[in-house]
Amino acid sequence: MRVISGKYKGKKLEGFTVEGTRPTMDRVKESLFAMIQGKIKDAIVLDLFAGSGALGIEALSNGAKEAYFVDSGKTIQKVLKKNLEEIENAHSFEMDAKSAISLFQEKQILFDIIFLDPPYSFNLITPTLQLIKRILKKGSIVVCEYEKERIEGDTDYTLWKEKQYGEKKIAIYIYLP
C-alpha cells in the first residue's frame, strides 16, 4: 500500500495486515481521487474511522490544507502514527467517532471533505451521516465506503457520485442543508 499521487507519491503505508482493517486498495483510491480531485485543494479533511490513514494522507498529498485522523483502535493508532511521520498538517486522535465529532464541534472545526469508512458489520454510515452535520460546511462532500449497508436517504445530502468495485461501494454525497 502506498500514496498514489501528489507530494507524498510513493510513500509506503503500513496497516495492510492489521487485523480488523481493510485499507482502500490503490486502484479504488486512484478512481476515488479522480472523482474528487477538484474538491481537494486547500480542503480541511476528516478521515473518520481512519485505520491506516491512507485516504487522509492521499488528500494531503494532493493539496488538502489540513487533515484530521480519528480511530479508536490502539493497535492501528501505532500504525497510523508511523504512517503520519513526515506528513505535514496531519492531526491524529485516538477516540471514538462520536467523541471526536463532539470535540470538533466544540472547537468549531468545520470540514470540506469527510471520509467515512467504518467497520462494515456495524452499519454505521447512516447514523454517522446524522452526527457529522454539526461539523460540515454547506457544499462539503462526504465519501462513504461500504459493502452491504443500506444507506438511508436524508434530504440534507445529495448523492453526487457512486461507483462499485467488486463487493466494495463508494458513494459521494454533497451536504446541502
N, C-alpha and C positions, 0 to 999 in steps of 0.2 A: 504494500500500500504506500502511496506516495502523493505528494502535491502535484497536480497535473498541469498547472499553468501559472503564469504570473511571477511575482517577485521571488517566491519560495519554490518555484518549479523544481521538481526532482527531489525535494526533501523527503526522506523516508520517514514514515509514520509507523509507530508501534500500535498494537492493540488488536491486530487481526486475529490473534489466537486466544484472547482473553475470554474466558467462559462468560456467557450471558451477553456478549456484544455481537453485532453483525455489522461491521463497518460497510459503508456505502462503497461499492466496487468502483474502480476507475472509470469504466465505460458509462455507468449510471451518473457518476459525478460530472463527467465531461458533458453529457447530454443535459443534465440539470443546469449546470452553469452556463451553457449556451443559451438556455431558455431565459435565464435571469440576468444575463450579462449587463444589460442596460440599467439595471437597478442597483448594482453593487458599488459603484464609485462613491466614496465618501459616506457610505451607509454605516449606521450603527446596527450591529448584528448580535442576535442572541442564538446560541447553539444550545437549546434546551434538551436534556437527556443526551448530553454531548458525546458520551463514550470516548473514543479516541480524539475527538475534536476535529476530525477530517473536514467537515463541512464549513465550520467557522474559520479554520485555518485557510481553506481554499478561498473563502470570501476575502480574508485579509490579504492573501497573496494577489488577489485580483482587484485591489483598490479600496476595500472597505476601510473606513476610518478607525473603527474600534470593534472588537468582538468580545462578548461575554460567554463563558462556557460554564454550564451547570450540569453536574452529575452527582448523585449521592453515593455511588459505589466507591468504597475505599480502595479496592484493587485498581479499578480503572482510573481513579484520581492520580495514582502514581504514574500510570502510562500517559495520561493527559498532561500532567506537569512536565514530563520528559518531552512530549511532542511540542509543547509550547516554548521550550528553551529556544532562545534566539528569535522568537516571534514577537514582533513589536505590537503594542496596543492590544494585548490579549489579557483578559482577566478571568481567572478560574475561581469557581465557587463550589465547595463540597457541601451540597444541601439538596433537599428535595425540590421539585419544581414549584410546588405551591409556596413554600417559604421564600424561594428566590423571587418569584413574581411579586410577593408582598414587599420584599426588600427593594426591588427595583421601583415599585410604585411609591414607596416611602421616600426613596432618593430621587424621585421624579425623572427616572431614566426611561426614555421612550425609544422604541426600536423601529427601524426601517424594514428589517428582514428578520424573521424568526424561523429557524429550522426546528421542526418537530419530528423527532424520530424515536418515540418511546418504545419500550418493550411491547412487541406485538400482542402478547397474550393478555394484556390488561385493558385493551380498548380505551386508551387514554386521550386520543386525539380530540374527540368531541368535547369532553369536559375541559380539556386544556384550552381549546379554542375559546371557550367562555371566559376562562380565567385571564388569558393574555390580553383581552380587550383593554384592560386597565393600563397596559404598557405599550400599546401600539399607537402610531401616528395615523391619521387618516391617509389612506393610499399605501400603507405598508403592505408588504407581502408576507405570507406565511406558507412555508414549504413543508408539506406533510408527507412522510414516508411511512408506508404501511403495507400490510398484506391483505387480510380478510376483513378488517374492521370496516363497518359501515359508518361513514361519516354523516352525521345528521346535519340537515340544512340549517342555515342561520342567515337571516336577512342582512346582517352586518357584513357578511363575507360574500364575495362574488368569485365563483370558480373561474380562474383565468386560463390555466393550462392543466392538462392531465396526461399522463403517459404511463404505460405499463412495461415492465422489464421482467419477463418471466412471471414469478409469483409476486414480485415487488411492484408497488404502485407509487407514483409521485403525483400529488395534487397540489397545485399552487393557487392560493386564494389571495385576493386583494381585499383589504379591510376598508370598507366604505360605510361607516355608521350613518 
